[in-house]
Amino acid sequence: MWTGKGCILTFSDFTILEQLQRNITDRRTAFARLLEHKLENAELMTREDIPPIVATLNSRVRYRIGDAEPQVRLLTPDPTQGMVGLSLPLTTMRGMGLLGLAEGEAIALLRDGETTPERIALEGVLYQPEAALRKMADRANTRPALRLVHDAGAPMPSLRPDLAGDDDPGPSAA
């Protein structure tokens, strides 16, 4: 089914898939079989350890269907969470197929009633929330070097020239 190593999921994504599976009534559909395959073959990782090139929920991905032009979508857990044309819900075959793939991997999806599988390739993960959280945490842990901007023991410089003891009346005295 996959052309690469397989399916890598965060623990929270795995839990969402389990909940989705519990709500499926007909386990003979292509979607139910794909979901079951993902759950049985997933490699689980913490959000701190998952590579930034893996498609997780709420990731913005660039993918290609067959030889068509690439598309960019946000993988959402719920079909009502995103805007039409901008999101790809997990409850669709394509959304489920992309979840857990790494850049460069592809999957063949066989829909109900069809005989020819649809090949979907993940070209890139443009944004991954887990990687973004790691970047923010790294920035928070990196303290900038301190720089002395004023020495409290030094005399304060005067900001008004007329109080500095300057006896030059300037051009306005002429």
PyMOL CGO cylinders between C-alpha atoms (Angstrom):
from pymol import cmd
from pymol.cgo import CYLINDER

trace = [
    CYLINDER, 0.00, 0.00, 0.00, 2.77, 2.50, 0.87, 0.3, 1, 1, 1, 1, 1, 1,
    CYLINDER, 2.77, 2.50, 0.87, 5.88, 3.15, -1.20, 0.3, 1, 1, 1, 1, 1, 1,
    CYLINDER, 5.88, 3.15, -1.20, 7.91, 4.22, 1.83, 0.3, 1, 1, 1, 1, 1, 1,
    CYLINDER, 7.91, 4.22, 1.83, 8.47, 3.00, 5.38, 0.3, 1, 1, 1, 1, 1, 1,
    CYLINDER, 8.47, 3.00, 5.38, 4.89, 3.29, 6.51, 0.3, 1, 1, 1, 1, 1, 1,
    CYLINDER, 4.89, 3.29, 6.51, 2.69, 5.25, 8.81, 0.3, 1, 1, 1, 1, 1, 1,
    CYLINDER, 2.69, 5.25, 8.81, 4.11, 7.39, 11.63, 0.3, 1, 1, 1, 1, 1, 1,
    CYLINDER, 4.11, 7.39, 11.63, 1.58, 8.86, 14.04, 0.3, 1, 1, 1, 1, 1, 1,
    CYLINDER, 1.58, 8.86, 14.04, 1.67, 10.94, 17.19, 0.3, 1, 1, 1, 1, 1, 1,
    CYLINDER, 1.67, 10.94, 17.19, -0.06, 9.41, 20.19, 0.3, 1, 1, 1, 1, 1, 1,
    CYLINDER, -0.06, 9.41, 20.19, -2.83, 12.02, 19.96, 0.3, 1, 1, 1, 1, 1, 1,
    CYLINDER, -2.83, 12.02, 19.96, -3.40, 11.36, 16.24, 0.3, 1, 1, 1, 1, 1, 1,
    CYLINDER, -3.40, 11.36, 16.24, -3.56, 7.62, 16.99, 0.3, 1, 1, 1, 1, 1, 1,
    CYLINDER, -3.56, 7.62, 16.99, -6.17, 8.25, 19.70, 0.3, 1, 1, 1, 1, 1, 1,
    CYLINDER, -6.17, 8.25, 19.70, -8.29, 10.27, 17.27, 0.3, 1, 1, 1, 1, 1, 1,
    CYLINDER, -8.29, 10.27, 17.27, -8.10, 7.43, 14.74, 0.3, 1, 1, 1, 1, 1, 1,
    CYLINDER, -8.10, 7.43, 14.74, -9.18, 4.93, 17.40, 0.3, 1, 1, 1, 1, 1, 1,
    CYLINDER, -9.18, 4.93, 17.40, -12.17, 7.11, 18.25, 0.3, 1, 1, 1, 1, 1, 1,
    CYLINDER, -12.17, 7.11, 18.25, -13.02, 7.43, 14.57, 0.3, 1, 1, 1, 1, 1, 1,
    CYLINDER, -13.02, 7.43, 14.57, -12.87, 3.64, 14.20, 0.3, 1, 1, 1, 1, 1, 1,
    CYLINDER, -12.87, 3.64, 14.20, -15.26, 3.16, 17.13, 0.3, 1, 1, 1, 1, 1, 1,
    CYLINDER, -15.26, 3.16, 17.13, -17.82, 5.35, 15.35, 0.3, 1, 1, 1, 1, 1, 1,
    CYLINDER, -17.82, 5.35, 15.35, -17.70, 3.43, 12.05, 0.3, 1, 1, 1, 1, 1, 1,
    CYLINDER, -17.70, 3.43, 12.05, -20.68, 1.14, 11.56, 0.3, 1, 1, 1, 1, 1, 1,
    CYLINDER, -20.68, 1.14, 11.56, -19.71, -0.62, 8.31, 0.3, 1, 1, 1, 1, 1, 1,
    CYLINDER, -19.71, -0.62, 8.31, -16.18, -2.01, 8.58, 0.3, 1, 1, 1, 1, 1, 1,
    CYLINDER, -16.18, -2.01, 8.58, -16.22, -3.36, 5.00, 0.3, 1, 1, 1, 1, 1, 1,
    CYLINDER, -16.22, -3.36, 5.00, -15.80, 0.02, 3.30, 0.3, 1, 1, 1, 1, 1, 1,
    CYLINDER, -15.80, 0.02, 3.30, -12.51, 1.07, 1.75, 0.3, 1, 1, 1, 1, 1, 1,
    CYLINDER, -12.51, 1.07, 1.75, -12.23, 3.88, 4.29, 0.3, 1, 1, 1, 1, 1, 1,
    CYLINDER, -12.23, 3.88, 4.29, -12.72, 1.51, 7.23, 0.3, 1, 1, 1, 1, 1, 1,
    CYLINDER, -12.72, 1.51, 7.23, -10.10, -0.89, 5.85, 0.3, 1, 1, 1, 1, 1, 1,
    CYLINDER, -10.10, -0.89, 5.85, -7.61, 1.95, 5.35, 0.3, 1, 1, 1, 1, 1, 1,
    CYLINDER, -7.61, 1.95, 5.35, -8.24, 3.21, 8.88, 0.3, 1, 1, 1, 1, 1, 1,
    CYLINDER, -8.24, 3.21, 8.88, -7.76, -0.27, 10.30, 0.3, 1, 1, 1, 1, 1, 1,
    CYLINDER, -7.76, -0.27, 10.30, -4.55, -0.71, 8.31, 0.3, 1, 1, 1, 1, 1, 1,
    CYLINDER, -4.55, -0.71, 8.31, -3.19, 2.59, 9.67, 0.3, 1, 1, 1, 1, 1, 1,
    CYLINDER, -3.19, 2.59, 9.67, -4.00, 1.65, 13.26, 0.3, 1, 1, 1, 1, 1, 1,
    CYLINDER, -4.00, 1.65, 13.26, -2.46, -1.81, 12.95, 0.3, 1, 1, 1, 1, 1, 1,
    CYLINDER, -2.46, -1.81, 12.95, 0.76, -0.70, 11.22, 0.3, 1, 1, 1, 1, 1, 1,
    CYLINDER, 0.76, -0.70, 11.22, 1.45, 2.71, 12.77, 0.3, 1, 1, 1, 1, 1, 1,
    CYLINDER, 1.45, 2.71, 12.77, 4.73, 3.58, 14.40, 0.3, 1, 1, 1, 1, 1, 1,
    CYLINDER, 4.73, 3.58, 14.40, 3.86, 5.80, 17.38, 0.3, 1, 1, 1, 1, 1, 1,
    CYLINDER, 3.86, 5.80, 17.38, 5.96, 8.77, 18.42, 0.3, 1, 1, 1, 1, 1, 1,
    CYLINDER, 5.96, 8.77, 18.42, 5.64, 11.60, 20.89, 0.3, 1, 1, 1, 1, 1, 1,
    CYLINDER, 5.64, 11.60, 20.89, 5.04, 15.05, 19.44, 0.3, 1, 1, 1, 1, 1, 1,
    CYLINDER, 5.04, 15.05, 19.44, 8.57, 15.98, 20.55, 0.3, 1, 1, 1, 1, 1, 1,
    CYLINDER, 8.57, 15.98, 20.55, 10.12, 13.14, 18.52, 0.3, 1, 1, 1, 1, 1, 1,
    CYLINDER, 10.12, 13.14, 18.52, 8.06, 13.02, 15.33, 0.3, 1, 1, 1, 1, 1, 1,
    CYLINDER, 8.06, 13.02, 15.33, 10.11, 14.16, 12.31, 0.3, 1, 1, 1, 1, 1, 1,
    CYLINDER, 10.11, 14.16, 12.31, 9.01, 17.49, 10.81, 0.3, 1, 1, 1, 1, 1, 1,
    CYLINDER, 9.01, 17.49, 10.81, 8.59, 15.83, 7.39, 0.3, 1, 1, 1, 1, 1, 1,
    CYLINDER, 8.59, 15.83, 7.39, 5.67, 13.64, 8.56, 0.3, 1, 1, 1, 1, 1, 1,
    CYLINDER, 5.67, 13.64, 8.56, 2.06, 14.70, 7.92, 0.3, 1, 1, 1, 1, 1, 1,
    CYLINDER, 2.06, 14.70, 7.92, 0.22, 15.01, 11.24, 0.3, 1, 1, 1, 1, 1, 1,
    CYLINDER, 0.22, 15.01, 11.24, -3.20, 16.43, 12.00, 0.3, 1, 1, 1, 1, 1, 1,
    CYLINDER, -3.20, 16.43, 12.00, -3.36, 20.18, 11.39, 0.3, 1, 1, 1, 1, 1, 1,
    CYLINDER, -3.36, 20.18, 11.39, -0.31, 20.03, 9.13, 0.3, 1, 1, 1, 1, 1, 1,
    CYLINDER, -0.31, 20.03, 9.13, -0.28, 22.01, 5.88, 0.3, 1, 1, 1, 1, 1, 1,
    CYLINDER, -0.28, 22.01, 5.88, 0.77, 19.58, 3.15, 0.3, 1, 1, 1, 1, 1, 1,
    CYLINDER, 0.77, 19.58, 3.15, 1.55, 19.70, -0.56, 0.3, 1, 1, 1, 1, 1, 1,
    CYLINDER, 1.55, 19.70, -0.56, 0.46, 16.54, -2.36, 0.3, 1, 1, 1, 1, 1, 1,
    CYLINDER, 0.46, 16.54, -2.36, -0.12, 15.28, -5.87, 0.3, 1, 1, 1, 1, 1, 1,
    CYLINDER, -0.12, 15.28, -5.87, -2.82, 12.94, -7.14, 0.3, 1, 1, 1, 1, 1, 1,
    CYLINDER, -2.82, 12.94, -7.14, -1.49, 10.92, -10.04, 0.3, 1, 1, 1, 1, 1, 1,
    CYLINDER, -1.49, 10.92, -10.04, 0.04, 13.28, -12.61, 0.3, 1, 1, 1, 1, 1, 1,
    CYLINDER, 0.04, 13.28, -12.61, -2.18, 16.25, -11.70, 0.3, 1, 1, 1, 1, 1, 1,
    CYLINDER, -2.18, 16.25, -11.70, -0.85, 19.59, -10.44, 0.3, 1, 1, 1, 1, 1, 1,
    CYLINDER, -0.85, 19.59, -10.44, 0.15, 19.62, -6.74, 0.3, 1, 1, 1, 1, 1, 1,
    CYLINDER, 0.15, 19.62, -6.74, -2.39, 20.83, -4.20, 0.3, 1, 1, 1, 1, 1, 1,
    CYLINDER, -2.39, 20.83, -4.20, -1.88, 22.41, -0.78, 0.3, 1, 1, 1, 1, 1, 1,
    CYLINDER, -1.88, 22.41, -0.78, -4.31, 21.62, 2.03, 0.3, 1, 1, 1, 1, 1, 1,
    CYLINDER, -4.31, 21.62, 2.03, -4.55, 21.62, 5.82, 0.3, 1, 1, 1, 1, 1, 1,
    CYLINDER, -4.55, 21.62, 5.82, -5.19, 18.13, 7.28, 0.3, 1, 1, 1, 1, 1, 1,
    CYLINDER, -5.19, 18.13, 7.28, -8.09, 18.61, 9.70, 0.3, 1, 1, 1, 1, 1, 1,
    CYLINDER, -8.09, 18.61, 9.70, -9.62, 16.07, 12.08, 0.3, 1, 1, 1, 1, 1, 1,
    CYLINDER, -9.62, 16.07, 12.08, -13.15, 17.32, 11.46, 0.3, 1, 1, 1, 1, 1, 1,
    CYLINDER, -13.15, 17.32, 11.46, -14.82, 18.23, 8.13, 0.3, 1, 1, 1, 1, 1, 1,
    CYLINDER, -14.82, 18.23, 8.13, -16.40, 21.30, 9.72, 0.3, 1, 1, 1, 1, 1, 1,
    CYLINDER, -16.40, 21.30, 9.72, -13.08, 22.76, 10.93, 0.3, 1, 1, 1, 1, 1, 1,
    CYLINDER, -13.08, 22.76, 10.93, -11.72, 24.07, 7.65, 0.3, 1, 1, 1, 1, 1, 1,
    CYLINDER, -11.72, 24.07, 7.65, -12.80, 26.06, 4.67, 0.3, 1, 1, 1, 1, 1, 1,
    CYLINDER, -12.80, 26.06, 4.67, -13.74, 24.27, 1.46, 0.3, 1, 1, 1, 1, 1, 1,
    CYLINDER, -13.74, 24.27, 1.46, -10.75, 24.13, -0.85, 0.3, 1, 1, 1, 1, 1, 1,
    CYLINDER, -10.75, 24.13, -0.85, -8.26, 24.92, 1.91, 0.3, 1, 1, 1, 1, 1, 1,
    CYLINDER, -8.26, 24.92, 1.91, -8.63, 21.89, 4.16, 0.3, 1, 1, 1, 1, 1, 1,
    CYLINDER, -8.63, 21.89, 4.16, -8.59, 18.14, 3.72, 0.3, 1, 1, 1, 1, 1, 1,
    CYLINDER, -8.59, 18.14, 3.72, -10.58, 16.34, 6.42, 0.3, 1, 1, 1, 1, 1, 1,
    CYLINDER, -10.58, 16.34, 6.42, -9.31, 13.15, 7.98, 0.3, 1, 1, 1, 1, 1, 1,
    CYLINDER, -9.31, 13.15, 7.98, -12.71, 11.63, 7.27, 0.3, 1, 1, 1, 1, 1, 1,
    CYLINDER, -12.71, 11.63, 7.27, -11.93, 11.53, 3.51, 0.3, 1, 1, 1, 1, 1, 1,
    CYLINDER, -11.93, 11.53, 3.51, -9.89, 8.82, 1.80, 0.3, 1, 1, 1, 1, 1, 1,
    CYLINDER, -9.89, 8.82, 1.80, -7.25, 11.34, 0.73, 0.3, 1, 1, 1, 1, 1, 1,
    CYLINDER, -7.25, 11.34, 0.73, -6.97, 12.89, 4.19, 0.3, 1, 1, 1, 1, 1, 1,
    CYLINDER, -6.97, 12.89, 4.19, -6.70, 9.48, 5.85, 0.3, 1, 1, 1, 1, 1, 1,
    CYLINDER, -6.70, 9.48, 5.85, -4.23, 8.36, 3.20, 0.3, 1, 1, 1, 1, 1, 1,
    CYLINDER, -4.23, 8.36, 3.20, -1.89, 11.32, 3.72, 0.3, 1, 1, 1, 1, 1, 1,
    CYLINDER, -1.89, 11.32, 3.72, -1.91, 11.17, 7.52, 0.3, 1, 1, 1, 1, 1, 1,
    CYLINDER, -1.91, 11.17, 7.52, 1.29, 9.57, 8.78, 0.3, 1, 1, 1, 1, 1, 1,
    CYLINDER, 1.29, 9.57, 8.78, 3.16, 9.68, 5.47, 0.3, 1, 1, 1, 1, 1, 1,
    CYLINDER, 3.16, 9.68, 5.47, 6.59, 11.29, 5.21, 0.3, 1, 1, 1, 1, 1, 1,
    CYLINDER, 6.59, 11.29, 5.21, 7.68, 13.59, 2.40, 0.3, 1, 1, 1, 1, 1, 1,
    CYLINDER, 7.68, 13.59, 2.40, 8.38, 11.60, -0.75, 0.3, 1, 1, 1, 1, 1, 1,
    CYLINDER, 8.38, 11.60, -0.75, 6.09, 8.72, 0.20, 0.3, 1, 1, 1, 1, 1, 1,
    CYLINDER, 6.09, 8.72, 0.20, 2.97, 7.72, -1.69, 0.3, 1, 1, 1, 1, 1, 1,
    CYLINDER, 2.97, 7.72, -1.69, -0.08, 5.57, -1.15, 0.3, 1, 1, 1, 1, 1, 1,
    CYLINDER, -0.08, 5.57, -1.15, -2.48, 3.86, -3.54, 0.3, 1, 1, 1, 1, 1, 1,
    CYLINDER, -2.48, 3.86, -3.54, -6.09, 4.37, -2.53, 0.3, 1, 1, 1, 1, 1, 1,
    CYLINDER, -6.09, 4.37, -2.53, -8.78, 2.07, -3.87, 0.3, 1, 1, 1, 1, 1, 1,
    CYLINDER, -8.78, 2.07, -3.87, -12.20, 3.61, -3.38, 0.3, 1, 1, 1, 1, 1, 1,
    CYLINDER, -12.20, 3.61, -3.38, -15.41, 1.64, -3.01, 0.3, 1, 1, 1, 1, 1, 1,
    CYLINDER, -15.41, 1.64, -3.01, -16.72, 0.48, -6.38, 0.3, 1, 1, 1, 1, 1, 1,
    CYLINDER, -16.72, 0.48, -6.38, -13.56, 1.39, -8.28, 0.3, 1, 1, 1, 1, 1, 1,
    CYLINDER, -13.56, 1.39, -8.28, -11.04, -0.98, -9.84, 0.3, 1, 1, 1, 1, 1, 1,
    CYLINDER, -11.04, -0.98, -9.84, -8.15, 1.41, -10.44, 0.3, 1, 1, 1, 1, 1, 1,
    CYLINDER, -8.15, 1.41, -10.44, -6.37, 2.78, -7.36, 0.3, 1, 1, 1, 1, 1, 1,
    CYLINDER, -6.37, 2.78, -7.36, -5.66, 6.48, -7.03, 0.3, 1, 1, 1, 1, 1, 1,
    CYLINDER, -5.66, 6.48, -7.03, -2.00, 7.25, -6.30, 0.3, 1, 1, 1, 1, 1, 1,
    CYLINDER, -2.00, 7.25, -6.30, -1.46, 10.12, -3.89, 0.3, 1, 1, 1, 1, 1, 1,
    CYLINDER, -1.46, 10.12, -3.89, 2.06, 11.35, -3.15, 0.3, 1, 1, 1, 1, 1, 1,
    CYLINDER, 2.06, 11.35, -3.15, 3.11, 13.62, -0.32, 0.3, 1, 1, 1, 1, 1, 1,
    CYLINDER, 3.11, 13.62, -0.32, 5.50, 16.16, -1.80, 0.3, 1, 1, 1, 1, 1, 1,
    CYLINDER, 5.50, 16.16, -1.80, 6.04, 18.30, 1.27, 0.3, 1, 1, 1, 1, 1, 1,
    CYLINDER, 6.04, 18.30, 1.27, 4.98, 19.17, 4.78, 0.3, 1, 1, 1, 1, 1, 1,
    CYLINDER, 4.98, 19.17, 4.78, 4.87, 22.97, 4.70, 0.3, 1, 1, 1, 1, 1, 1,
    CYLINDER, 4.87, 22.97, 4.70, 3.81, 23.36, 8.32, 0.3, 1, 1, 1, 1, 1, 1,
    CYLINDER, 3.81, 23.36, 8.32, 3.63, 20.82, 11.12, 0.3, 1, 1, 1, 1, 1, 1,
    CYLINDER, 3.63, 20.82, 11.12, 2.23, 21.95, 14.50, 0.3, 1, 1, 1, 1, 1, 1,
    CYLINDER, 2.23, 21.95, 14.50, 4.58, 19.68, 16.46, 0.3, 1, 1, 1, 1, 1, 1,
    CYLINDER, 4.58, 19.68, 16.46, 7.65, 21.15, 14.72, 0.3, 1, 1, 1, 1, 1, 1,
    CYLINDER, 7.65, 21.15, 14.72, 6.31, 24.68, 15.31, 0.3, 1, 1, 1, 1, 1, 1,
    CYLINDER, 6.31, 24.68, 15.31, 5.90, 23.93, 19.04, 0.3, 1, 1, 1, 1, 1, 1,
    CYLINDER, 5.90, 23.93, 19.04, 9.47, 22.65, 19.21, 0.3, 1, 1, 1, 1, 1, 1,
    CYLINDER, 9.47, 22.65, 19.21, 10.75, 25.84, 17.53, 0.3, 1, 1, 1, 1, 1, 1,
    CYLINDER, 10.75, 25.84, 17.53, 8.85, 28.02, 20.00, 0.3, 1, 1, 1, 1, 1, 1,
    CYLINDER, 8.85, 28.02, 20.00, 10.20, 26.02, 22.94, 0.3, 1, 1, 1, 1, 1, 1,
    CYLINDER, 10.20, 26.02, 22.94, 13.75, 26.28, 21.58, 0.3, 1, 1, 1, 1, 1, 1,
    CYLINDER, 13.75, 26.28, 21.58, 13.42, 30.06, 21.25, 0.3, 1, 1, 1, 1, 1, 1,
    CYLINDER, 13.42, 30.06, 21.25, 12.05, 30.33, 24.79, 0.3, 1, 1, 1, 1, 1, 1,
    CYLINDER, 12.05, 30.33, 24.79, 14.98, 28.30, 26.14, 0.3, 1, 1, 1, 1, 1, 1,
    CYLINDER, 14.98, 28.30, 26.14, 17.56, 30.38, 24.29, 0.3, 1, 1, 1, 1, 1, 1,
    CYLINDER, 17.56, 30.38, 24.29, 18.12, 33.53, 26.31, 0.3, 1, 1, 1, 1, 1, 1,
    CYLINDER, 18.12, 33.53, 26.31, 19.56, 36.51, 24.48, 0.3, 1, 1, 1, 1, 1, 1,
    CYLINDER, 19.56, 36.51, 24.48, 22.86, 37.91, 25.70, 0.3, 1, 1, 1, 1, 1, 1,
    CYLINDER, 22.86, 37.91, 25.70, 22.39, 40.77, 28.17, 0.3, 1, 1, 1, 1, 1, 1,
    CYLINDER, 22.39, 40.77, 28.17, 23.68, 44.18, 27.17, 0.3, 1, 1, 1, 1, 1, 1,
    CYLINDER, 23.68, 44.18, 27.17, 24.28, 47.06, 29.57, 0.3, 1, 1, 1, 1, 1, 1,
    CYLINDER, 24.28, 47.06, 29.57, 22.32, 50.08, 28.37, 0.3, 1, 1, 1, 1, 1, 1,
    CYLINDER, 22.32, 50.08, 28.37, 22.86, 52.33, 31.39, 0.3, 1, 1, 1, 1, 1, 1,
    CYLINDER, 22.86, 52.33, 31.39, 25.19, 52.28, 34.37, 0.3, 1, 1, 1, 1, 1, 1,
    CYLINDER, 25.19, 52.28, 34.37, 23.17, 53.28, 37.45, 0.3, 1, 1, 1, 1, 1, 1,
    CYLINDER, 23.17, 53.28, 37.45, 26.34, 54.57, 39.18, 0.3, 1, 1, 1, 1, 1, 1,
    CYLINDER, 26.34, 54.57, 39.18, 27.28, 56.95, 36.34, 0.3, 1, 1, 1, 1, 1, 1,
    CYLINDER, 27.28, 56.95, 36.34, 26.03, 60.53, 36.30, 0.3, 1, 1, 1, 1, 1, 1,
    CYLINDER, 26.03, 60.53, 36.30, 22.92, 60.95, 34.21, 0.3, 1, 1, 1, 1, 1, 1,
    CYLINDER, 22.92, 60.95, 34.21, 23.57, 62.90, 30.97, 0.3, 1, 1, 1, 1, 1, 1,
    CYLINDER, 23.57, 62.90, 30.97, 21.49, 66.02, 30.62, 0.3, 1, 1, 1, 1, 1, 1,
    CYLINDER, 21.49, 66.02, 30.62, 18.90, 65.89, 27.90, 0.3, 1, 1, 1, 1, 1, 1,
    CYLINDER, 18.90, 65.89, 27.90, 18.38, 69.69, 27.77, 0.3, 1, 1, 1, 1, 1, 1,
    CYLINDER, 18.38, 69.69, 27.77, 21.32, 71.74, 26.45, 0.3, 1, 1, 1, 1, 1, 1,
    CYLINDER, 21.32, 71.74, 26.45, 20.30, 74.89, 28.39, 0.3, 1, 1, 1, 1, 1, 1,
    CYLINDER, 20.30, 74.89, 28.39, 20.84, 73.00, 31.65, 0.3, 1, 1, 1, 1, 1, 1,
    CYLINDER, 20.84, 73.00, 31.65, 24.20, 71.58, 30.66, 0.3, 1, 1, 1, 1, 1, 1,
    CYLINDER, 24.20, 71.58, 30.66, 26.11, 74.81, 31.36, 0.3, 1, 1, 1, 1, 1, 1,
    CYLINDER, 26.11, 74.81, 31.36, 26.61, 75.68, 27.70, 0.3, 1, 1, 1, 1, 1, 1,
    CYLINDER, 26.61, 75.68, 27.70, 26.93, 79.48, 27.32, 0.3, 1, 1, 1, 1, 1, 1,
    CYLINDER, 26.93, 79.48, 27.32, 26.73, 79.50, 23.53, 0.3, 1, 1, 1, 1, 1, 1,
    CYLINDER, 26.73, 79.50, 23.53, 23.41, 81.19, 22.76, 0.3, 1, 1, 1, 1, 1, 1,
    CYLINDER, 23.41, 81.19, 22.76, 23.15, 79.50, 19.33, 0.3, 1, 1, 1, 1, 1, 1,
    CYLINDER, 23.15, 79.50, 19.33, 21.88, 80.93, 16.03, 0.3, 1, 1, 1, 1, 1, 1,
    CYLINDER, 21.88, 80.93, 16.03, 18.62, 82.33, 17.46, 0.3, 1, 1, 1, 1, 1, 1,
    CYLINDER, 18.62, 82.33, 17.46, 20.54, 84.97, 19.51, 0.3, 1, 1, 1, 1, 1, 1,
    CYLINDER, 20.54, 84.97, 19.51, 21.73, 86.82, 16.43, 0.3, 1, 1, 1, 1, 1, 1,
]
cmd.load_cgo(trace, "trace")
